[in-house]
Structure formats: C-alpha cells, structure tokens
Amino acid sequence: MKNKRVLGAVAALMLLVACSGAGGNVPLEDLSAQQIFELGERQIEAGNADDAASTFGEIERLYPYSEFAQRALIMQAFAYHRDGDYPNSRAAAQRFVDFYPAEQDAPYAAYLLALSYYDQISDIGRDQGLTLEALQSLRRVIETYPDSEYAAASVGKFDLAFDQLAAKEMEVGRYYLKRANYAAAANRFRTVVEDFQTTTHTPEALHRLVEAYLSLGLTDEAQTAGAILGYNYQSSDWYAASYALLTGRGLAAEAAGDNWLASIYRQVIRGEWL
C-alpha cells in the first residue's frame, strides 16, 4: 500500500510538470482542482502570471463547487494584478467581494480592487478619474474592514491619492497663472485651500492666491491669504515669498474685508480650521 501511495504521488507530480512545461499536453480536465491550483501557483512562481490567471479561472469553470474555487478566484485576481491586467484583476476581485463578502480573504479582495485603480495614478498627467475611483475603493476597505491589516495600508494610500488630486489642481493653477489667466488660477488654488487643506500643497496654494489676487487688484483677498499662510506656515518659504510680495506693495499679511478667505481666517483664529 505504501508503494502504491508513493507511485500515485509521483504520477500526480509528473502530470503537473507535464502541464507546466512548454510541451505539456495533459488537458486540465484530467486534473483535480487541487492539482490545477498547484499548477497556477507554480506558474506564478515562474513569473507567468498571465498563464496562472487563466489556470485559476479553469478551477472556477471545472470545479465551481469545490473548496478550491473560492481560493482560485482570489488568486486569479492576484495573478491578473501581478501581470498588470488591472481591469481583469478588478473584475475577479469584485466577484470575490460579491460572492464571499464575509470570508477571510474578502478584505484582501477589496484591497486588490482598490489597488487596480491606485497603481495607475502615479502619473499626474493621467485622467484623475482613476484617482477618484481609487479614493472611493480605498475608503470602502477602510470602512467595511476597519480591523483588517488592509485597512491600515489603505489609509496611507488614501492620503497619497488625495494628495494627488490636489497636485493636479496645483498643476492646472500654475498653468493659468503663467499665462496671466489670474481668475482661473485663483479658482484652482481656492479648491486646494477649501477641499484639500490637509495635503502638502496648501502652503503653496495660499501663496499662489496672494500672487493671483495681487495681479487682479484684489488686495483684501491677497492680504488675507497671506495672513492664513502666516498663521499656519510662518516658517515656510512660501510665507516668506508672500510676505515679500505684500510688503513690497505696502500691504500687510492680515485679514481684510469680507470674503471667502476672511471667513476661513476667522475659523483659523477659533481653531476650527487647520
């Protein structure tokens, strides 16, 4: 009996080797769900993520009710992501979340779904719709699976994606500013101050508002932007630059008039806006 078990294990291994080789001709239909799953794992280890994704998909087709079908679906999402096939990775991850929302791997599936957007937003020149999708997906991970390790990872990526949106607004604002389209530039910088005030771009946005409003002759707004900048970022180079611009025109970095920035300044003094 022992020899028969050994021979059976050897035969199964030979099947796996044959299937994973370039000249393998053993149909997957002749393998068990476990054997197909192990083949997919070998393909990933060999750097053939695209083949692995197809292999894991065969388990779902051939053995939809086996214990390996669920595991194969999450591995298929992972393999597609490893291969850079983000739409298919997202589709597989979404199916897992839909079919197995309470299973142990559900947080990871939701995280993979978010990564399918997040890993495409490194280029600021790209369509920022991807960034919005990433933010929404990362938020779902954080709110739906708050105690998972993926929630913690999602928080950091959420902050970076949020910063990316602010960076895009800054890029467009600078474009308008350089072309003397000061009103359009001010609107972009205002968006950063109002909607992205927790990002790293806020000090520059306030300084650019000083520049834009001075160019438009709106001295009250320029002075108030300088006051907010000085209150929150007095040691920054951006405040030094704004201070020089204002004092060079005989103005001070202080709240003036009744405008949207004056309202923010009053909140700052009360400690309600940071």
C-alpha positions in Angstrom: 0.0 0.0 0.0 2.8 2.4 0.9 4.4 1.8 -2.5 1.1 2.4 -4.3 0.7 5.8 -2.5 4.2 6.8 -3.5 3.6 5.8 -7.1 0.3 7.8 -7.0 2.1 10.9 -5.7 4.8 10.6 -8.3 2.2 10.2 -11.1 0.4 13.4 -9.9 3.7 15.3 -9.9 4.5 14.1 -13.4 1.1 15.4 -14.5 1.9 18.8 -13.0 5.3 19.0 -14.6 3.9 18.0 -17.9 1.2 20.7 -17.8 3.6 23.4 -16.7 6.1 22.6 -19.4 6.1 24.2 -22.8 5.2 20.9 -24.5 2.7 19.7 -21.9 -0.3 18.1 -23.5 -2.3 16.8 -20.5 -5.7 18.5 -20.5 -6.7 20.4 -17.3 -10.0 18.4 -17.3 -7.9 15.4 -16.3 -6.5 17.1 -13.2 -8.2 17.6 -9.9 -9.0 21.0 -8.5 -6.0 20.8 -6.2 -3.7 19.9 -9.0 -4.8 22.8 -11.1 -4.5 25.1 -8.2 -0.9 24.0 -7.5 -0.1 24.4 -11.2 -1.3 28.0 -11.0 0.9 28.6 -8.0 3.9 27.1 -9.9 3.2 29.4 -12.9 3.2 32.5 -10.6 6.5 31.4 -9.1 7.9 31.0 -12.6 6.8 34.5 -13.4 4.0 33.5 -15.7 1.2 35.4 -14.0 -0.9 35.7 -17.2 -0.9 31.9 -17.6 -1.6 31.5 -13.8 -4.7 33.7 -14.1 -6.1 31.5 -16.8 -5.3 28.4 -14.9 -7.0 29.6 -11.7 -10.0 30.6 -13.9 -10.3 27.0 -15.0 -10.9 25.8 -11.5 -14.0 28.1 -11.3 -15.2 26.6 -14.6 -14.4 22.9 -13.9 -14.9 22.7 -10.2 -17.3 25.6 -9.3 -18.4 24.0 -6.0 -15.1 22.7 -4.8 -13.2 24.2 -1.8 -10.6 25.4 -4.3 -13.0 27.5 -6.4 -13.1 30.3 -3.8 -9.3 30.3 -3.3 -8.7 30.2 -7.0 -10.8 33.3 -7.5 -8.8 35.5 -5.2 -5.6 34.0 -6.7 -6.8 34.9 -10.1 -7.3 38.5 -9.0 -3.8 38.5 -7.6 -2.3 36.9 -10.8 -4.0 39.5 -13.0 -2.7 42.3 -10.9 0.8 40.8 -10.9 0.5 40.8 -14.7 -0.6 44.4 -14.8 -4.0 43.5 -16.2 -5.9 45.8 -13.9 -9.4 45.6 -15.5 -9.5 41.8 -15.1 -7.9 41.9 -11.7 -10.7 44.3 -10.6 -13.4 42.1 -12.1 -12.1 39.0 -10.3 -11.7 40.9 -7.0 -15.2 42.3 -7.4 -16.7 38.9 -8.0 -15.0 37.6 -4.8 -16.4 40.5 -2.8 -19.8 39.9 -4.2 -19.8 36.1 -3.7 -17.9 35.9 -0.4 -18.2 39.2 1.5 -17.8 37.6 4.9 -14.9 35.3 4.1 -11.4 35.7 5.4 -10.0 36.9 2.1 -12.7 39.4 1.5 -10.6 42.4 2.9 -7.8 41.4 0.6 -10.1 41.1 -2.4 -11.4 44.6 -1.7 -7.9 45.9 -1.3 -6.9 44.3 -4.6 -9.8 46.0 -6.2 -8.7 49.4 -4.9 -5.1 48.7 -6.0 -6.3 48.1 -9.5 -7.1 51.8 -9.6 -4.4 53.1 -7.3 -1.4 51.5 -9.1 -2.3 53.5 -12.2 -2.3 57.0 -10.8 1.4 57.7 -10.3 1.5 59.9 -13.4 -0.1 63.3 -12.5 -0.9 63.9 -16.2 -3.3 60.9 -16.3 -7.0 61.1 -16.1 -7.8 61.8 -12.5 -10.9 59.8 -12.7 -8.7 56.9 -11.7 -7.7 58.7 -8.6 -11.3 59.3 -7.6 -12.1 55.6 -8.2 -9.1 54.7 -6.0 -10.2 57.0 -3.2 -13.7 55.6 -3.2 -12.4 52.0 -3.3 -9.8 52.6 -0.5 -12.5 54.2 1.6 -14.7 51.1 1.2 -11.8 49.0 2.5 -11.3 51.3 5.5 -14.9 51.5 6.4 -16.0 47.9 5.6 -13.0 46.1 7.1 -11.6 48.5 9.7 -9.9 45.8 11.7 -8.0 44.2 8.9 -4.4 44.8 8.0 -5.5 46.1 4.6 -7.5 49.0 6.2 -4.2 50.3 7.7 -2.5 50.0 4.3 -5.4 51.7 2.6 -5.2 54.8 4.9 -1.7 55.6 3.7 -2.6 55.1 0.1 -5.8 57.2 0.6 -3.7 60.1 1.8 -1.4 59.8 -1.2 -4.2 59.6 -3.7 -5.9 62.6 -2.0 -2.6 64.5 -2.3 -2.5 63.5 -6.0 -5.8 65.3 -6.7 -4.5 68.4 -5.0 -1.3 68.2 -7.1 -3.4 68.1 -10.2 -5.3 71.2 -9.2 -2.0 72.9 -8.4 -0.6 72.0 -11.8 -3.5 73.5 -13.7 -3.5 76.5 -11.4 0.2 77.2 -12.2 -0.6 76.8 -15.9 -3.2 79.5 -15.8 -1.0 81.7 -13.6 1.9 81.6 -16.0 -0.5 82.7 -18.8 -1.8 85.6 -16.8 -5.3 84.0 -16.5 -5.4 85.0 -12.9 -9.1 84.4 -12.2 -8.9 80.8 -13.4 -5.7 80.3 -11.5 -7.3 81.6 -8.3 -10.2 79.3 -8.7 -7.9 76.2 -8.8 -5.9 77.4 -5.8 -9.1 78.1 -3.9 -10.2 74.5 -4.5 -7.0 73.3 -2.9 -7.4 75.5 0.1 -11.1 74.6 0.6 -11.2 70.9 -0.4 -7.6 69.7 0.1 -6.4 71.7 3.1 -4.9 68.6 4.8 -2.5 68.0 1.9 1.1 69.2 1.5 0.0 71.6 -1.3 -1.9 74.1 0.9 1.1 76.4 1.7 1.9 76.9 -1.9 -1.8 77.3 -2.8 -2.1 80.1 -0.3 1.0 81.8 -1.7 -0.3 81.4 -5.3 -3.5 83.0 -4.2 -1.5 86.0 -2.9 0.1 86.2 -6.4 -3.1 85.8 -8.3 -5.2 88.3 -6.2 -2.5 90.9 -6.3 -2.4 90.6 -10.0 -6.2 91.0 -10.1 -6.0 94.0 -7.8 -7.9 92.2 -5.0 -5.7 93.3 -2.2 -8.1 92.3 0.6 -8.1 88.7 -0.6 -4.3 88.8 -1.1 -3.6 90.1 2.4 -6.0 87.6 4.0 -4.4 84.7 2.1 -1.1 85.9 3.4 -2.5 86.1 7.0 -3.7 82.5 6.8 -0.4 81.4 5.4 1.5 83.2 8.2 -0.8 81.7 10.9 -0.3 78.1 9.8 3.1 78.1 8.0 5.0 81.1 9.2 8.4 79.3 8.9 7.8 78.2 5.3 9.5 79.6 2.3 6.0 80.2 0.8 5.2 82.6 3.6 8.5 84.4 3.2 7.7 84.9 -0.5 4.2 86.1 0.2 5.4 88.4 2.9 7.9 90.0 0.5 5.2 90.4 -2.2 2.8 92.1 0.2 5.2 94.4 2.0 6.7 95.3 -1.4 3.4 96.9 -2.2 2.9 98.5 1.2 0.5 95.8 2.3 0.4 93.5 5.4 -0.3 89.9 5.9 -3.6 90.4 7.8 -7.3 89.7 7.4 -9.0 92.3 5.4 -12.5 92.8 4.0 -15.4 90.3 3.9 -14.6 87.5 1.5 -14.3 83.7 1.5 -10.7 83.9 2.8 -11.8 86.2 5.7 -14.3 83.5 6.7 -11.6 80.9 6.7 -9.3 83.2 8.7 -11.9 83.6 11.4 -12.2 79.8 11.6 -8.4 79.6 11.9 -8.4 82.0 14.8 -11.1 79.9 16.6 -9.1 76.8 15.9 -11.8 75.3 13.7 -9.8 75.0 10.5 -6.2 73.7 10.2 
